[in-house]
Amino acid sequence: MAEALVDVLCFIDGSEDELMDQDDAVKVMEGVAHVVITLPSDQQQELIALLGEMAAAETNPARREFLEEFPEGFGLIDDLS
């Protein structure tokens, strides 16, 4: 399920204006962020760990970067800088 979610979000994130209305893209991304930040803490930690494993195994640099940035970008962890 996480793999499919990442596939969809990565597609949306990388879509040009001609492929997807950017307002709709933002709504989808914000909707996912709301869902993941309302997960119980243990499920959030499981998702963070799974995303880390997926990133470590990913050979596509753009997808790896998306996976690595997912926890912070979707509100699962605070800004690390």
Buried (B, 14 or more C-beta within 10 A) or exposed (E): EBEEBBEEBBEBBEBEEEEBEEEEBEEBBEEBBEEBEEEEEEEBBEBBEBBBEBBEEBEEEEBBEBBBEBBBBBBBEEEEE
